[in-house]
Amino acid sequence: MKSAHTYHFPIVVEKDRSGYYAACPALQGCYSQGETYEKVLENIEDAIRLHVEDRIAESEEIGEPRDIILSSVEISVAS
């Protein structure tokens, strides 16, 4: 029987006109979308699980999740 390992990955969720978009910055290319916040969380969990399972199957390193720092910048553009 295989043992289970629990990973904790930070995600970024953005709301747009058509719903929600989520990405896992620690896993390049791992993102999902959903019509509701709850659905995007469900979808990104599935995407992360599949991504990690694929890496394990290919004997690739999972790596440590990175801390995410959200900030903002102010820019001025000529109009």
MIKOLDO-956474 format. One line per field, with one value per residue (C-alpha): residue number from 0; z, x, y; residue in three letters. Coordinates in nm, 4 decimals, m for minus. Layout:
REM MIKOLDO-956474
seq (NUM/...)
z (Z/...)
x (X/...)
y (Y/...)
type (ALA/...)
REM end
This chain:
REM MIKOLDO-956474
seq (0/1/2/3/4/5/6/7/8/9/10/11/12/13/14/15/16/17/18/19/20/21/22/23/24/25/26/27/28/29/30/31/32/33/34/35/36/37/38/39/40/41/42/43/44/45/46/47/48/49/50/51/52/53/54/55/56/57/58/59/60/61/62/63/64/65/66/67/68/69/70/71/72/73/74/75/76/77/78)
z (0.0000/m0.0958/0.1741/0.1278/0.1524/0.2127/0.0326/0.0973/m0.2025/m0.2045/m0.4829/m0.6347/m0.7221/m0.9435/m1.0279/m1.3792/m1.5805/m1.6553/m1.3155/m1.1313/m1.2351/m1.0050/m1.0415/m0.8334/m0.8779/m0.7261/m1.0083/m1.3419/m1.5789/m1.3082/m1.3281/m1.3538/m1.3720/m1.2414/m1.2490/m0.8685/m0.6023/m0.4612/m0.8066/m0.8879/m0.5549/m0.6366/m0.9876/m0.8787/m0.6152/m0.8905/m1.1197/m0.8450/m0.7516/m1.1150/m1.1629/m0.8530/m0.9426/m1.2913/m1.1459/m0.9042/m1.1870/m1.3907/m1.0856/m1.1062/m0.8043/m0.6483/m0.4742/m0.1787/m0.2167/m0.2290/m0.0166/m0.2165/m0.1645/m0.3117/m0.3687/m0.6042/m0.8085/m0.9345/m1.2888/m1.4940/m1.8687/m2.1117/m2.2387)
x (0.0000/0.1360/0.1704/0.0117/0.2051/0.0267/0.1516/0.0497/0.0670/m0.0240/m0.2585/m0.3621/m0.7292/m0.8516/m1.2081/m1.2945/m1.6139/m1.6694/m1.5858/m1.2661/m0.9135/m0.6657/m0.2967/m0.0384/0.2857/0.4957/0.3902/0.4571/0.1639/m0.0774/m0.3936/m0.7701/m1.0932/m1.4479/m1.7755/m1.7785/m1.5102/m1.5958/m1.5730/m1.2358/m1.0993/m1.2250/m1.0785/m0.7361/m0.7125/m0.7734/m0.5202/m0.2552/m0.3180/m0.2826/0.0275/0.1967/0.0931/0.2435/0.5697/0.5896/0.5177/0.8009/1.0346/1.0554/1.1214/0.8171/1.0100/0.9102/0.6148/0.7199/0.5825/0.3653/0.3914/0.1121/0.1805/0.0796/0.2614/0.1474/0.2328/0.1629/0.1129/0.0699/m0.2853)
y (0.0000/0.3418/0.6031/0.9430/1.2668/1.5949/1.9049/2.2650/2.4987/2.8669/2.9709/3.3016/3.3531/3.6370/3.7329/3.8460/3.9003/3.5329/3.3851/3.3058/3.2129/3.0347/2.9616/2.7792/2.9769/2.6968/2.4621/2.6279/2.5911/2.4763/2.6841/2.6471/2.8424/2.8210/3.0104/3.0452/3.0838/2.7406/2.5804/2.7373/2.6085/2.2595/2.2806/2.4094/2.1344/1.8774/2.0471/2.0563/1.6918/1.5797/1.7952/1.6483/1.2914/1.3368/1.4677/1.1749/0.9274/1.0829/1.0819/1.4605/1.6787/1.8420/2.1171/2.3268/2.5613/2.9252/3.2037/3.4395/3.8138/4.0217/4.3860/4.6628/4.9213/5.2583/5.3615/5.6720/5.6642/5.9494/5.9815)
type (MET/LYS/SER/ALA/HIS/THR/TYR/HIS/PHE/PRO/ILE/VAL/VAL/GLU/LYS/ASP/ARG/SER/GLY/TYR/TYR/ALA/ALA/CYS/PRO/ALA/LEU/GLN/GLY/CYS/TYR/SER/GLN/GLY/GLU/THR/TYR/GLU/LYS/VAL/LEU/GLU/ASN/ILE/GLU/ASP/ALA/ILE/ARG/LEU/HIS/VAL/GLU/ASP/ARG/ILE/ALA/GLU/SER/GLU/GLU/ILE/GLY/GLU/PRO/ARG/ASP/ILE/ILE/LEU/SER/SER/VAL/GLU/ILE/SER/VAL/ALA/SER)
REM end
